[in-house]
Amino acid sequence: MSGHPRGELTHAAELADATGSLFAAVTLIATPEQRMTLAQDQHLAWLARSFGRPDYLPLTREDAESLLKVAEPVSRYAGSHLFKEGQTADAAFLIESGEVDLYRVHSGRRRVVARVGPGSVLGDIAMFGEGTYISSARAVTQVKAFRFSRDSLIPELAQHPALCLRWLVAGLRQLQHTQRRIVHLMHKTVLAQVADLLIEESAHKSGEIELSQAAIGTLLGASRQTVNEALGSLRDIGAIKTGYRSITVIDRETLTRVAAGDKT
């Protein structure tokens, strides 16, 4: 490689990662080959930082490179699908950026069962079981992801125990998230359930949540009318502000009290 030594490539990668932009790095990287190396380094850094639990079992560069070697970068615009319910599950997806709705179709109606974001692994249980996808994955925003075909991924996992454990941890973390939501919703009023869901969804979104009343109702197993009444109550006590398909958390403390069963 000519032009700039590997040290400058590393510095550029760190700079791009810190600023969230390639602009600073481009001032150091001139050739297509060097830009490709930078992009690969950024992908490796993201995989090592975001996949599974980095604090539990850090990936070596060799592990990350092995995973990236069988990863196919894909992108989807809002409204398009990563996969659809009933299709042969021949691949799993790791979300790098953007949000995805998982939904099922029942009696001709689409029912959202979850909304996931960066770091989420989709379709792997069905893929490992050689079955079909039990839900559809639809991009809510522009989505970037890694696609792992079953035939390519399994041999790499077999050769790299750290990758196997990290993949397992990622799956268990999502299962834990689902179980926690179920436990939180048990024996609660719809008002408390809605408050609990809004707290959880707003945790990493600066207080703003892009969920329709229908989507909230589907996630909670409640009617749209009941959800509408709960949102109205939370709005009346100053806990939230509502807009078109969006909700902004204004008073998290009040919302937390309602979620705990205090009607304030």
C-alpha atoms as an extended CHARMM CRD file, in Angstrom:
* protein
*
       264  EXT
         1         1  MET       CA              0.0000000000        0.0000000000        0.0000000000  PROA      1               0.0000000000
         2         2  SER       CA              1.4350000000        3.3630000000       -0.9700000000  PROA      2               0.0000000000
         3         3  GLY       CA              0.8380000000        6.9270000000        0.1250000000  PROA      3               0.0000000000
         4         4  HSD       CA              0.0580000000        6.6000000000        3.8380000000  PROA      4               0.0000000000
         5         5  PRO       CA              1.3180000000        4.0840000000        6.3910000000  PROA      5               0.0000000000
         6         6  ARG       CA             -0.9690000000        1.7840000000        8.3580000000  PROA      6               0.0000000000
         7         7  GLY       CA             -0.6500000000        4.0620000000       11.3930000000  PROA      7               0.0000000000
         8         8  GLU       CA             -2.3660000000        6.8910000000        9.5280000000  PROA      8               0.0000000000
         9         9  LEU       CA             -5.0940000000        4.5050000000        8.4110000000  PROA      9               0.0000000000
        10        10  THR       CA             -5.6940000000        3.5860000000       12.0400000000  PROA      10              0.0000000000
        11        11  HSD       CA             -5.7420000000        7.2450000000       13.0480000000  PROA      11              0.0000000000
        12        12  ALA       CA             -8.2130000000        7.9970000000       10.2570000000  PROA      12              0.0000000000
        13        13  ALA       CA            -10.4690000000        5.1420000000       11.3430000000  PROA      13              0.0000000000
        14        14  GLU       CA            -10.4220000000        6.4030000000       14.9370000000  PROA      14              0.0000000000
        15        15  LEU       CA            -11.1440000000        9.9370000000       13.7770000000  PROA      15              0.0000000000
        16        16  ALA       CA            -14.0290000000        8.8310000000       11.5890000000  PROA      16              0.0000000000
        17        17  ASP       CA            -15.4320000000        6.6980000000       14.3840000000  PROA      17              0.0000000000
        18        18  ALA       CA            -15.2270000000        9.5860000000       16.8520000000  PROA      18              0.0000000000
        19        19  THR       CA            -16.8790000000       12.1390000000       14.5450000000  PROA      19              0.0000000000
        20        20  GLY       CA            -19.3780000000        9.7790000000       12.9260000000  PROA      20              0.0000000000
        21        21  SER       CA            -18.1830000000       11.0030000000        9.5320000000  PROA      21              0.0000000000
        22        22  LEU       CA            -15.6580000000       10.0000000000        6.9170000000  PROA      22              0.0000000000
        23        23  PHE       CA            -14.8730000000       13.6410000000        6.0820000000  PROA      23              0.0000000000
        24        24  ALA       CA            -11.8820000000       13.9090000000        8.4220000000  PROA      24              0.0000000000
        25        25  ALA       CA            -10.5690000000       10.5550000000        7.2950000000  PROA      25              0.0000000000
        26        26  VAL       CA            -10.7750000000       11.4660000000        3.6150000000  PROA      26              0.0000000000
        27        27  THR       CA             -8.2160000000       14.2060000000        4.2170000000  PROA      27              0.0000000000
        28        28  LEU       CA             -5.7420000000       11.4460000000        5.0570000000  PROA      28              0.0000000000
        29        29  ILE       CA             -6.9360000000        8.7190000000        2.6930000000  PROA      29              0.0000000000
        30        30  ALA       CA             -6.7080000000        9.3870000000       -1.0000000000  PROA      30              0.0000000000
        31        31  THR       CA             -6.8140000000        6.1470000000       -2.9640000000  PROA      31              0.0000000000
        32        32  PRO       CA             -9.8000000000        3.7950000000       -3.4100000000  PROA      32              0.0000000000
        33        33  GLU       CA             -7.7320000000        0.9580000000       -1.8950000000  PROA      33              0.0000000000
        34        34  GLN       CA             -7.0280000000        2.9960000000        1.2260000000  PROA      34              0.0000000000
        35        35  ARG       CA            -10.6550000000        4.0920000000        1.5510000000  PROA      35              0.0000000000
        36        36  MET       CA            -11.7240000000        0.4470000000        1.2710000000  PROA      36              0.0000000000
        37        37  THR       CA             -9.2900000000       -0.4930000000        4.0310000000  PROA      37              0.0000000000
        38        38  LEU       CA            -10.6910000000        2.2870000000        6.2090000000  PROA      38              0.0000000000
        39        39  ALA       CA            -14.2650000000        1.1110000000        5.6200000000  PROA      39              0.0000000000
        40        40  GLN       CA            -13.2750000000       -2.4350000000        6.5650000000  PROA      40              0.0000000000
        41        41  ASP       CA            -11.5750000000       -1.2090000000        9.7430000000  PROA      41              0.0000000000
        42        42  GLN       CA            -14.7150000000        0.7050000000       10.7040000000  PROA      42              0.0000000000
        43        43  HSD       CA            -16.8380000000       -2.4070000000       10.1810000000  PROA      43              0.0000000000
        44        44  LEU       CA            -14.4040000000       -4.4410000000       12.2940000000  PROA      44              0.0000000000
        45        45  ALA       CA            -14.4610000000       -1.8460000000       15.0650000000  PROA      45              0.0000000000
        46        46  TRP       CA            -18.2620000000       -1.7580000000       15.0300000000  PROA      46              0.0000000000
        47        47  LEU       CA            -18.5460000000       -5.5510000000       15.1640000000  PROA      47              0.0000000000
        48        48  ALA       CA            -16.1150000000       -5.8010000000       18.0660000000  PROA      48              0.0000000000
        49        49  ARG       CA            -17.8910000000       -3.0120000000       19.9770000000  PROA      49              0.0000000000
        50        50  SER       CA            -21.5580000000       -3.7850000000       19.2560000000  PROA      50              0.0000000000
        51        51  PHE       CA            -22.0370000000       -7.4910000000       18.7040000000  PROA      51              0.0000000000
        52        52  GLY       CA            -23.0130000000       -9.4930000000       21.7800000000  PROA      52              0.0000000000
        53        53  ARG       CA            -21.2540000000       -8.2670000000       24.9450000000  PROA      53              0.0000000000
        54        54  PRO       CA            -17.7620000000       -6.8360000000       24.3260000000  PROA      54              0.0000000000
        55        55  ASP       CA            -17.0980000000       -6.7480000000       28.0780000000  PROA      55              0.0000000000
        56        56  TYR       CA            -17.8850000000      -10.4480000000       28.4210000000  PROA      56              0.0000000000
        57        57  LEU       CA            -15.7790000000      -11.9320000000       25.6640000000  PROA      57              0.0000000000
        58        58  PRO       CA            -13.8090000000       -9.4370000000       23.5430000000  PROA      58              0.0000000000
        59        59  LEU       CA            -13.2830000000      -10.4170000000       19.9300000000  PROA      59              0.0000000000
        60        60  THR       CA             -9.7630000000      -10.5660000000       18.5670000000  PROA      60              0.0000000000
        61        61  ARG       CA             -9.0850000000       -8.9000000000       15.2470000000  PROA      61              0.0000000000
        62        62  GLU       CA             -8.8830000000      -12.3820000000       13.7020000000  PROA      62              0.0000000000
        63        63  ASP       CA            -12.3360000000      -13.2510000000       15.0690000000  PROA      63              0.0000000000
        64        64  ALA       CA            -13.8450000000      -10.0280000000       13.7420000000  PROA      64              0.0000000000
        65        65  GLU       CA            -12.1940000000      -10.4800000000       10.3490000000  PROA      65              0.0000000000
        66        66  SER       CA            -13.5340000000      -14.0340000000       10.1300000000  PROA      66              0.0000000000
        67        67  LEU       CA            -17.0440000000      -12.7910000000       10.8530000000  PROA      67              0.0000000000
        68        68  LEU       CA            -16.7440000000       -9.9010000000        8.4240000000  PROA      68              0.0000000000
        69        69  LYS       CA            -15.4220000000      -12.2600000000        5.7560000000  PROA      69              0.0000000000
        70        70  VAL       CA            -18.7780000000      -14.0600000000        5.5810000000  PROA      70              0.0000000000
        71        71  ALA       CA            -20.8740000000      -10.9050000000        6.0960000000  PROA      71              0.0000000000
        72        72  GLU       CA            -22.6420000000       -9.3580000000        3.1310000000  PROA      72              0.0000000000
        73        73  PRO       CA            -23.3660000000       -5.6420000000        3.7010000000  PROA      73              0.0000000000
        74        74  VAL       CA            -26.9430000000       -4.8270000000        2.7120000000  PROA      74              0.0000000000
        75        75  SER       CA            -29.0690000000       -1.7100000000        2.9070000000  PROA      75              0.0000000000
        76        76  ARG       CA            -32.8160000000       -1.2080000000        2.8440000000  PROA      76              0.0000000000
        77        77  TYR       CA            -34.8430000000        1.9340000000        2.4470000000  PROA      77              0.0000000000
        78        78  ALA       CA            -37.8300000000        2.6190000000        4.6940000000  PROA      78              0.0000000000
        79        79  GLY       CA            -40.7310000000        0.3380000000        3.8280000000  PROA      79              0.0000000000
        80        80  SER       CA            -38.6540000000       -2.4420000000        2.2550000000  PROA      80              0.0000000000
        81        81  HSD       CA            -37.9520000000       -5.8500000000        3.7940000000  PROA      81              0.0000000000
        82        82  LEU       CA            -34.9630000000       -7.8270000000        4.9940000000  PROA      82              0.0000000000
        83        83  PHE       CA            -37.1290000000      -10.9310000000        4.8760000000  PROA      83              0.0000000000
        84        84  LYS       CA            -40.7950000000      -11.9190000000        4.9440000000  PROA      84              0.0000000000
        85        85  GLU       CA            -42.8290000000      -14.3290000000        7.0150000000  PROA      85              0.0000000000
        86        86  GLY       CA            -42.9190000000      -17.8130000000        5.4910000000  PROA      86              0.0000000000
        87        87  GLN       CA            -39.7850000000      -17.4160000000        3.3810000000  PROA      87              0.0000000000
        88        88  THR       CA            -37.0340000000      -20.0230000000        3.7110000000  PROA      88              0.0000000000
        89        89  ALA       CA            -34.7270000000      -18.9020000000        6.5290000000  PROA      89              0.0000000000
        90        90  ASP       CA            -31.3980000000      -19.1790000000        4.7400000000  PROA      90              0.0000000000
        91        91  ALA       CA            -29.7060000000      -16.1950000000        6.3960000000  PROA      91              0.0000000000
        92        92  ALA       CA            -29.5080000000      -14.1320000000        9.5860000000  PROA      92              0.0000000000
        93        93  PHE       CA            -29.1180000000      -10.3630000000        9.7860000000  PROA      93              0.0000000000
        94        94  LEU       CA            -27.1650000000       -8.1350000000       12.1710000000  PROA      94              0.0000000000
        95        95  ILE       CA            -28.4780000000       -4.5560000000       12.2260000000  PROA      95              0.0000000000
        96        96  GLU       CA            -25.7390000000       -1.9340000000       12.0280000000  PROA      96              0.0000000000
        97        97  SER       CA            -27.9190000000        1.1850000000       11.8170000000  PROA      97              0.0000000000
        98        98  GLY       CA            -31.5840000000        2.0920000000       11.5180000000  PROA      98              0.0000000000
        99        99  GLU       CA            -34.7570000000        0.5530000000       12.9420000000  PROA      99              0.0000000000
       100       100  VAL       CA            -36.7300000000       -2.5090000000       11.8800000000  PROA      100             0.0000000000
       101       101  ASP       CA            -40.2810000000       -3.5910000000       12.6670000000  PROA      101             0.0000000000
       102       102  LEU       CA            -40.9060000000       -7.3000000000       13.1610000000  PROA      102             0.0000000000
       103       103  TYR       CA            -44.4960000000       -8.1070000000       12.3270000000  PROA      103             0.0000000000
       104       104  ARG       CA            -46.8490000000      -10.9570000000       11.5540000000  PROA      104             0.0000000000
       105       105  VAL       CA            -49.9290000000      -10.9550000000        9.3440000000  PROA      105             0.0000000000
       106       106  HSD       CA            -53.1250000000      -12.2470000000       10.9570000000  PROA      106             0.0000000000
       107       107  SER       CA            -56.5410000000      -12.1640000000        9.2610000000  PROA      107             0.0000000000
       108       108  GLY       CA            -55.1050000000       -9.8800000000        6.6310000000  PROA      108             0.0000000000
       109       109  ARG       CA            -53.8460000000       -7.3490000000        9.2020000000  PROA      109             0.0000000000
       110       110  ARG       CA            -50.2320000000       -6.5190000000        9.9780000000  PROA      110             0.0000000000
       111       111  ARG       CA            -49.3980000000       -6.8460000000       13.6830000000  PROA      111             0.0000000000
       112       112  VAL       CA            -46.0920000000       -5.4050000000       14.8930000000  PROA      112             0.0000000000
       113       113  VAL       CA            -44.5270000000       -7.6120000000       17.5510000000  PROA      113             0.0000000000
       114       114  ALA       CA            -41.2770000000       -5.7040000000       18.1170000000  PROA      114             0.0000000000
       115       115  ARG       CA            -39.1620000000       -2.7980000000       16.9360000000  PROA      115             0.0000000000
       116       116  VAL       CA            -35.3890000000       -3.3420000000       16.9970000000  PROA      116             0.0000000000
       117       117  GLY       CA            -32.2890000000       -1.3270000000       16.2370000000  PROA      117             0.0000000000
       118       118  PRO       CA            -28.4720000000       -1.4730000000       16.0070000000  PROA      118             0.0000000000
       119       119  GLY       CA            -26.8690000000       -4.6100000000       17.4230000000  PROA      119             0.0000000000
       120       120  SER       CA            -30.0120000000       -6.7280000000       17.0070000000  PROA      120             0.0000000000
       121       121  VAL       CA            -29.7220000000      -10.1510000000       15.3570000000  PROA      121             0.0000000000
       122       122  LEU       CA            -32.7130000000      -11.1940000000       13.2550000000  PROA      122             0.0000000000
       123       123  GLY       CA            -33.7470000000      -14.5230000000       11.8080000000  PROA      123             0.0000000000
       124       124  ASP       CA            -30.9680000000      -16.6050000000       13.3240000000  PROA      124             0.0000000000
       125       125  ILE       CA            -33.1790000000      -19.0430000000       15.2710000000  PROA      125             0.0000000000
       126       126  ALA       CA            -35.1640000000      -19.9010000000       12.1590000000  PROA      126             0.0000000000
       127       127  MET       CA            -31.9480000000      -20.0770000000       10.1250000000  PROA      127             0.0000000000
       128       128  PHE       CA            -30.1880000000      -22.4680000000       12.5060000000  PROA      128             0.0000000000
       129       129  GLY       CA            -33.3380000000      -24.5870000000       12.6360000000  PROA      129             0.0000000000
       130       130  GLU       CA            -33.4700000000      -24.7120000000        8.8350000000  PROA      130             0.0000000000
       131       131  GLY       CA            -37.0770000000      -23.5680000000        8.9230000000  PROA      131             0.0000000000
       132       132  THR       CA            -38.9610000000      -20.5290000000        7.6660000000  PROA      132             0.0000000000
       133       133  TYR       CA            -39.0920000000      -17.0170000000        9.0800000000  PROA      133             0.0000000000
       134       134  ILE       CA            -41.9600000000      -16.7340000000       11.5750000000  PROA      134             0.0000000000
       135       135  SER       CA            -42.2700000000      -12.9720000000       11.1130000000  PROA      135             0.0000000000
       136       136  SER       CA            -41.4080000000      -10.2920000000        8.5710000000  PROA      136             0.0000000000
       137       137  ALA       CA            -38.6480000000       -7.7140000000        9.0560000000  PROA      137             0.0000000000
       138       138  ARG       CA            -39.5100000000       -4.3220000000        7.5590000000  PROA      138             0.0000000000
       139       139  ALA       CA            -37.2660000000       -1.2510000000        7.6260000000  PROA      139             0.0000000000
       140       140  VAL       CA            -38.7970000000        1.6920000000        9.4850000000  PROA      140             0.0000000000
       141       141  THR       CA            -35.9200000000        3.9760000000        8.5390000000  PROA      141             0.0000000000
       142       142  GLN       CA            -32.9500000000        3.6150000000        6.2150000000  PROA      142             0.0000000000
       143       143  VAL       CA            -31.2710000000        0.4220000000        7.4350000000  PROA      143             0.0000000000
       144       144  LYS       CA            -27.7440000000       -0.9120000000        7.0670000000  PROA      144             0.0000000000
       145       145  ALA       CA            -27.1360000000       -4.4980000000        8.0630000000  PROA      145             0.0000000000
       146       146  PHE       CA            -24.8730000000       -7.5050000000        7.6390000000  PROA      146             0.0000000000
       147       147  ARG       CA            -26.3920000000      -10.5920000000        6.0240000000  PROA      147             0.0000000000
       148       148  PHE       CA            -24.9490000000      -13.9760000000        7.0340000000  PROA      148             0.0000000000
       149       149  SER       CA            -25.9130000000      -16.9510000000        4.9090000000  PROA      149             0.0000000000
       150       150  ARG       CA            -26.2710000000      -20.2040000000        6.8110000000  PROA      150             0.0000000000
       151       151  ASP       CA            -23.8120000000      -22.0870000000        4.6000000000  PROA      151             0.0000000000
       152       152  SER       CA            -21.1030000000      -19.4620000000        5.0990000000  PROA      152             0.0000000000
       153       153  LEU       CA            -21.6660000000      -18.6160000000        8.7600000000  PROA      153             0.0000000000
       154       154  ILE       CA            -21.7940000000      -22.0510000000       10.4030000000  PROA      154             0.0000000000
       155       155  PRO       CA            -18.2760000000      -23.1620000000        9.3090000000  PROA      155             0.0000000000
       156       156  GLU       CA            -16.8240000000      -19.9100000000       10.6850000000  PROA      156             0.0000000000
       157       157  LEU       CA            -18.6390000000      -20.3100000000       14.0050000000  PROA      157             0.0000000000
       158       158  ALA       CA            -17.3500000000      -23.8730000000       14.2580000000  PROA      158             0.0000000000
       159       159  GLN       CA            -13.7460000000      -22.6720000000       13.8970000000  PROA      159             0.0000000000
       160       160  HSD       CA            -14.0090000000      -19.6720000000       16.2490000000  PROA      160             0.0000000000
       161       161  PRO       CA            -15.3910000000      -20.4230000000       19.7510000000  PROA      161             0.0000000000
       162       162  ALA       CA            -15.3800000000      -16.7270000000       20.6870000000  PROA      162             0.0000000000
       163       163  LEU       CA            -17.6970000000      -15.9790000000       17.7890000000  PROA      163             0.0000000000
       164       164  CYS       CA            -20.0070000000      -18.8080000000       18.8490000000  PROA      164             0.0000000000
       165       165  LEU       CA            -20.2470000000      -17.4660000000       22.3900000000  PROA      165             0.0000000000
       166       166  ARG       CA            -20.7450000000      -13.8840000000       21.2480000000  PROA      166             0.0000000000
       167       167  TRP       CA            -23.5260000000      -14.9890000000       18.8900000000  PROA      167             0.0000000000
       168       168  LEU       CA            -25.1210000000      -16.9760000000       21.7180000000  PROA      168             0.0000000000
       169       169  VAL       CA            -24.8900000000      -13.9870000000       24.0570000000  PROA      169             0.0000000000
       170       170  ALA       CA            -26.5210000000      -11.7380000000       21.4570000000  PROA      170             0.0000000000
       171       171  GLY       CA            -29.4390000000      -14.1580000000       21.1320000000  PROA      171             0.0000000000
       172       172  LEU       CA            -29.8070000000      -14.5840000000       24.8890000000  PROA      172             0.0000000000
       173       173  ARG       CA            -29.7390000000      -10.8260000000       25.3980000000  PROA      173             0.0000000000
       174       174  GLN       CA            -32.6760000000      -10.4200000000       23.0390000000  PROA      174             0.0000000000
       175       175  LEU       CA            -34.5200000000      -13.2570000000       24.7690000000  PROA      175             0.0000000000
       176       176  GLN       CA            -33.8720000000      -11.6070000000       28.1330000000  PROA      176             0.0000000000
       177       177  HSD       CA            -35.2490000000       -8.3420000000       26.7720000000  PROA      177             0.0000000000
       178       178  THR       CA            -38.4470000000      -10.1050000000       25.6890000000  PROA      178             0.0000000000
       179       179  GLN       CA            -38.8200000000      -11.8850000000       29.0250000000  PROA      179             0.0000000000
       180       180  ARG       CA            -38.2490000000       -8.6390000000       30.9350000000  PROA      180             0.0000000000
       181       181  ARG       CA            -40.9940000000       -6.9610000000       28.9310000000  PROA      181             0.0000000000
       182       182  ILE       CA            -43.4090000000       -9.8300000000       29.6570000000  PROA      182             0.0000000000
       183       183  VAL       CA            -42.6370000000       -9.7050000000       33.3990000000  PROA      183             0.0000000000
       184       184  HSD       CA            -43.0420000000       -5.9260000000       33.4720000000  PROA      184             0.0000000000
       185       185  LEU       CA            -46.4430000000       -6.1550000000       31.8210000000  PROA      185             0.0000000000
       186       186  MET       CA            -47.8670000000       -8.8310000000       34.1200000000  PROA      186             0.0000000000
       187       187  HSD       CA            -50.6870000000       -7.7270000000       36.4310000000  PROA      187             0.0000000000
       188       188  LYS       CA            -50.5200000000       -4.1080000000       35.2500000000  PROA      188             0.0000000000
       189       189  THR       CA            -53.2460000000       -1.8220000000       33.9650000000  PROA      189             0.0000000000
       190       190  VAL       CA            -53.0360000000       -0.7190000000       30.3390000000  PROA      190             0.0000000000
       191       191  LEU       CA            -52.0650000000        2.7560000000       31.5660000000  PROA      191             0.0000000000
       192       192  ALA       CA            -49.0990000000        1.3260000000       33.4920000000  PROA      192             0.0000000000
       193       193  GLN       CA            -48.1830000000       -0.9310000000       30.5770000000  PROA      193             0.0000000000
       194       194  VAL       CA            -48.1300000000        1.9950000000       28.1460000000  PROA      194             0.0000000000
       195       195  ALA       CA            -46.0060000000        4.0490000000       30.5700000000  PROA      195             0.0000000000
       196       196  ASP       CA            -43.5980000000        1.1360000000       30.9920000000  PROA      196             0.0000000000
       197       197  LEU       CA            -43.2890000000        0.6580000000       27.2380000000  PROA      197             0.0000000000
       198       198  LEU       CA            -42.6170000000        4.3560000000       26.6580000000  PROA      198             0.0000000000
       199       199  ILE       CA            -39.8800000000        4.3690000000       29.3130000000  PROA      199             0.0000000000
       200       200  GLU       CA            -38.2070000000        1.3920000000       27.6870000000  PROA      200             0.0000000000
       201       201  GLU       CA            -38.5110000000        2.6800000000       24.1270000000  PROA      201             0.0000000000
       202       202  SER       CA            -37.2550000000        6.1770000000       24.9850000000  PROA      202             0.0000000000
       203       203  ALA       CA            -34.1880000000        4.9790000000       26.8800000000  PROA      203             0.0000000000
       204       204  HSD       CA            -31.8400000000        5.4170000000       23.9100000000  PROA      204             0.0000000000
       205       205  LYS       CA            -33.8300000000        7.8480000000       21.7630000000  PROA      205             0.0000000000
       206       206  SER       CA            -33.5590000000       11.1940000000       23.5880000000  PROA      206             0.0000000000
       207       207  GLY       CA            -37.1480000000       10.9000000000       24.7800000000  PROA      207             0.0000000000
       208       208  GLU       CA            -38.7710000000       10.7340000000       21.3180000000  PROA      208             0.0000000000
       209       209  ILE       CA            -40.5430000000        7.5590000000       20.2140000000  PROA      209             0.0000000000
       210       210  GLU       CA            -41.8400000000        6.8730000000       16.7140000000  PROA      210             0.0000000000
       211       211  LEU       CA            -44.6650000000        4.4430000000       17.4220000000  PROA      211             0.0000000000
       212       212  SER       CA            -48.2730000000        4.6700000000       16.2920000000  PROA      212             0.0000000000
       213       213  GLN       CA            -51.1670000000        3.8740000000       18.6290000000  PROA      213             0.0000000000
       214       214  ALA       CA            -51.8370000000        0.7510000000       16.5660000000  PROA      214             0.0000000000
       215       215  ALA       CA            -48.2320000000       -0.4140000000       16.9830000000  PROA      215             0.0000000000
       216       216  ILE       CA            -48.3570000000        0.1700000000       20.7550000000  PROA      216             0.0000000000
       217       217  GLY       CA            -51.6300000000       -1.7260000000       20.9370000000  PROA      217             0.0000000000
       218       218  THR       CA            -50.1170000000       -4.6600000000       19.0690000000  PROA      218             0.0000000000
       219       219  LEU       CA            -47.0370000000       -4.7320000000       21.2900000000  PROA      219             0.0000000000
       220       220  LEU       CA            -49.1850000000       -4.7080000000       24.4250000000  PROA      220             0.0000000000
       221       221  GLY       CA            -52.0900000000       -6.8090000000       23.2050000000  PROA      221             0.0000000000
       222       222  ALA       CA            -54.4720000000       -3.9010000000       23.8650000000  PROA      222             0.0000000000
       223       223  SER       CA            -57.0890000000       -2.1910000000       21.7110000000  PROA      223             0.0000000000
       224       224  ARG       CA            -56.2420000000        1.0360000000       19.9170000000  PROA      224             0.0000000000
       225       225  GLN       CA            -59.0130000000        2.8350000000       21.8290000000  PROA      225             0.0000000000
       226       226  THR       CA            -57.5920000000        1.7450000000       25.1930000000  PROA      226             0.0000000000
       227       227  VAL       CA            -54.1070000000        2.8520000000       24.1460000000  PROA      227             0.0000000000
       228       228  ASN       CA            -55.5130000000        6.1890000000       22.9940000000  PROA      228             0.0000000000
       229       229  GLU       CA            -57.1500000000        6.7050000000       26.3900000000  PROA      229             0.0000000000
       230       230  ALA       CA            -53.9010000000        5.8270000000       28.2080000000  PROA      230             0.0000000000
       231       231  LEU       CA            -51.8770000000        8.2320000000       26.0810000000  PROA      231             0.0000000000
       232       232  GLY       CA            -54.4750000000       10.9330000000       26.7390000000  PROA      232             0.0000000000
       233       233  SER       CA            -54.1430000000       10.3970000000       30.4770000000  PROA      233             0.0000000000
       234       234  LEU       CA            -50.3540000000       10.5890000000       30.3150000000  PROA      234             0.0000000000
       235       235  ARG       CA            -50.5770000000       13.7190000000       28.2050000000  PROA      235             0.0000000000
       236       236  ASP       CA            -53.0270000000       15.3330000000       30.6620000000  PROA      236             0.0000000000
       237       237  ILE       CA            -50.6250000000       14.8740000000       33.6080000000  PROA      237             0.0000000000
       238       238  GLY       CA            -47.7450000000       16.3320000000       31.5960000000  PROA      238             0.0000000000
       239       239  ALA       CA            -45.7190000000       13.1280000000       31.2420000000  PROA      239             0.0000000000
       240       240  ILE       CA            -45.7100000000       13.0600000000       27.4360000000  PROA      240             0.0000000000
       241       241  LYS       CA            -46.4340000000       15.0840000000       24.3220000000  PROA      241             0.0000000000
       242       242  THR       CA            -48.0330000000       13.3650000000       21.3310000000  PROA      242             0.0000000000
       243       243  GLY       CA            -47.7480000000       14.0420000000       17.6120000000  PROA      243             0.0000000000
       244       244  TYR       CA            -48.4150000000       12.2120000000       14.3760000000  PROA      244             0.0000000000
       245       245  ARG       CA            -47.0100000000        8.6990000000       14.9080000000  PROA      245             0.0000000000
       246       246  SER       CA            -44.6280000000       10.0920000000       17.5300000000  PROA      246             0.0000000000
       247       247  ILE       CA            -44.5250000000       10.5100000000       21.2970000000  PROA      247             0.0000000000
       248       248  THR       CA            -42.1010000000       12.6480000000       23.2860000000  PROA      248             0.0000000000
       249       249  VAL       CA            -41.3730000000       11.8830000000       26.9300000000  PROA      249             0.0000000000
       250       250  ILE       CA            -41.4270000000       15.1570000000       28.8950000000  PROA      250             0.0000000000
       251       251  ASP       CA            -41.4850000000       14.0150000000       32.5240000000  PROA      251             0.0000000000
       252       252  ARG       CA            -39.7470000000       10.6710000000       32.9490000000  PROA      252             0.0000000000
       253       253  GLU       CA            -40.1630000000       10.7060000000       36.7320000000  PROA      253             0.0000000000
       254       254  THR       CA            -43.9490000000       10.9590000000       36.4770000000  PROA      254             0.0000000000
       255       255  LEU       CA            -43.9690000000        8.2850000000       33.7820000000  PROA      255             0.0000000000
       256       256  THR       CA            -41.9670000000        5.9900000000       36.0560000000  PROA      256             0.0000000000
       257       257  ARG       CA            -44.4360000000        6.4650000000       38.9070000000  PROA      257             0.0000000000
       258       258  VAL       CA            -47.3500000000        5.5940000000       36.6120000000  PROA      258             0.0000000000
       259       259  ALA       CA            -45.5070000000        2.5100000000       35.3490000000  PROA      259             0.0000000000
       260       260  ALA       CA            -45.0850000000        1.4260000000       38.9760000000  PROA      260             0.0000000000
       261       261  GLY       CA            -48.8380000000        1.6600000000       39.5260000000  PROA      261             0.0000000000
       262       262  ASP       CA            -49.0240000000        5.1280000000       41.0380000000  PROA      262             0.0000000000
       263       263  LYS       CA            -51.8400000000        7.0060000000       39.3130000000  PROA      263             0.0000000000
       264       264  THR       CA            -50.3860000000       10.3090000000       40.6250000000  PROA      264             0.0000000000
